[in-house]
């Protein structure tokens, strides 16, 4: 456009008429170009066609109304991993058979060597499928701690060895760990 306006006006034609004719020729040239090149911007001479718009309806909800998907998934996993419910019963607070901090427990694992671990429960971490128990035992003068996932497929069984003499005043018995400062 700027090149067209900088030209010298032709003899006998006023400047405004020259500019208008240059604009007309420029718009005609761009229209011809836009017809040849697809999607070259707005096309003035083309007829508008009505294309139907597809409306996709939302999929029907398979969950019951007012339910939480995460809780439903967790319940399903727990029922698959613990079909008889013995693990749930051992670690629910309301159960009379529930394990507590201070109890001595033997954990049997599913392996070819029939591994076991006997220890005092230091802490119980209740998180649904991720529920875990921290056990501590003393082997000689060396303290050994182990964290066991309750719903793990490698755990065969939990067996009571002995109950705590009295109920612990704390939920986490980290004071069973010896103080490093006192040792030295």
C-alpha positions in Angstrom: 0.0 0.0 0.0 2.8 2.5 0.9 4.5 1.9 -2.5 1.2 2.8 -4.3 0.8 6.0 -2.5 4.3 7.2 -3.1 3.9 7.1 -6.9 3.7 10.3 -8.9 0.2 11.1 -9.9 -0.6 10.7 -13.6 -1.0 13.9 -15.7 -4.5 15.3 -15.6 -5.7 13.0 -12.7 -5.9 14.4 -9.2 -4.1 12.7 -6.3 -7.2 11.4 -4.6 -8.5 9.6 -7.7 -5.1 8.0 -8.2 -5.1 6.7 -4.6 -8.6 5.4 -4.9 -7.8 3.5 -8.1 -4.7 2.1 -6.6 -6.7 0.8 -3.6 -9.3 -0.8 -5.8 -6.6 -2.6 -7.8 -4.9 -3.8 -4.6 -8.1 -5.2 -3.1 -8.9 -7.0 -6.4 -5.4 -8.5 -6.4 -5.7 -9.7 -2.8 -9.1 -11.3 -3.5 -7.7 -13.2 -6.5 -4.8 -14.4 -4.3 -7.0 -15.4 -1.4 -9.2 -17.6 -3.7 -6.2 -19.5 -4.9 -4.6 -20.0 -1.4 -6.8 -22.0 1.0 -7.3 -20.4 4.5 -5.7 -17.1 3.4 -7.9 -15.0 5.6 -11.3 -13.6 5.0 -12.8 -14.3 1.6 -15.3 -11.7 0.6 -17.0 -13.3 -2.4 -17.6 -16.8 -0.9 -21.0 -18.0 0.1 -21.4 -18.9 3.7 -22.4 -22.6 4.2 -24.1 -23.8 7.3 -22.4 -26.8 8.8 -24.2 -28.6 11.6 -22.4 -28.5 15.0 -22.1 -31.8 16.8 -23.1 -31.6 20.4 -21.6 -34.2 22.6 -23.6 -35.1 25.7 -21.7 -36.0 28.9 -21.2 -39.7 29.6 -23.6 -41.1 32.2 -22.1 -41.2 35.7 -21.4 -44.7 36.9 -20.9 -43.7 40.5 -23.7 -43.3 43.0 -24.8 -39.7 43.7 -22.7 -37.9 46.4 -19.9 -40.5 46.5 -16.2 -39.9 46.4 -14.3 -41.8 43.6 -11.1 -42.0 45.7 -13.0 -43.6 48.7 -14.8 -46.0 46.4 -11.5 -47.1 44.8 -9.9 -47.5 48.2 -12.8 -49.6 49.5 -12.6 -51.8 46.4 -8.8 -52.3 46.7 -9.1 -53.2 50.4 -11.9 -55.7 49.7 -9.7 -57.3 47.0 -6.5 -57.4 49.2 -8.3 -58.4 52.4 -11.3 -60.6 51.4 -11.8 -62.1 54.9 -11.4 -58.8 56.7 -8.8 -59.9 59.3 -6.4 -57.1 58.5 -9.1 -54.5 58.8 -10.1 -55.9 62.1 -6.6 -55.9 63.5 -6.0 -52.2 62.7 -9.4 -50.5 63.3 -9.5 -48.5 66.5 -13.1 -49.6 67.3 -12.2 -53.3 67.2 -11.6 -55.1 70.5 -8.9 -57.2 68.8 -7.1 -54.1 67.5 -3.3 -53.9 67.8 -2.0 -51.0 69.9 1.3 -49.3 70.4 3.5 -51.4 72.8 2.1 -54.9 71.6 4.7 -57.5 70.6 3.8 -58.9 67.1 5.2 -61.6 64.8 4.9 -60.8 61.1 4.9 -63.8 58.7 5.9 -63.0 55.1 5.0 -64.9 51.8 8.4 -66.1 50.7 10.2 -69.3 50.0 12.3 -68.9 53.1 9.3 -68.3 55.5 10.8 -65.1 56.9 9.4 -63.7 60.1 10.0 -60.6 62.1 9.1 -60.2 65.8 9.0 -56.7 67.3 7.2 -54.2 69.4 4.8 -51.9 67.7 6.2 -48.4 67.8 3.7 -46.7 65.6 0.6 -47.4 63.5 -0.1 -45.2 60.5 -3.7 -45.6 59.4 -4.2 -44.4 55.8 -6.6 -46.8 54.2 -4.8 -49.0 51.7 -1.4 -47.4 52.7 -1.8 -48.4 56.4 1.6 -49.4 57.9 3.1 -50.5 61.1 6.5 -49.7 62.5 8.1 -52.5 64.5 11.3 -52.4 66.6 13.3 -55.3 68.0 16.7 -55.6 69.7 19.1 -58.1 68.2 22.0 -58.2 70.7 22.8 -54.5 71.3 21.7 -53.5 67.9 18.2 -52.1 67.4 16.4 -53.1 64.3 13.3 -51.2 63.0 11.0 -52.3 60.2 8.0 -50.7 58.5 5.4 -53.1 57.2 2.6 -52.2 54.9 -0.5 -54.0 56.2 -2.3 -54.6 52.9 0.9 -55.8 51.1 0.6 -59.0 49.2 3.9 -60.1 50.7 2.5 -60.2 54.2 0.9 -63.6 55.1 -0.2 -63.0 58.7 0.2 -61.0 61.9 0.4 -63.0 65.1 0.1 -61.7 68.7 3.1 -62.6 70.8 2.1 -60.6 73.9 -0.1 -57.6 74.7 1.3 -54.5 76.3 1.1 -54.7 80.1 -0.8 -51.4 80.2 -2.1 -49.0 77.6 0.6 -46.7 76.3 0.1 -43.0 77.0 1.3 -42.1 73.5 0.3 -43.3 70.1 3.9 -43.3 68.8 6.6 -44.9 71.0 9.6 -43.3 69.5 11.2 -43.1 73.0 12.0 -46.8 72.6 14.9 -45.7 70.5 18.0 -45.3 72.6 19.4 -41.7 72.9 22.6 -41.3 70.9 23.9 -38.6 73.3 23.5 -40.9 76.4 25.5 -43.7 74.7 28.7 -41.7 74.4 
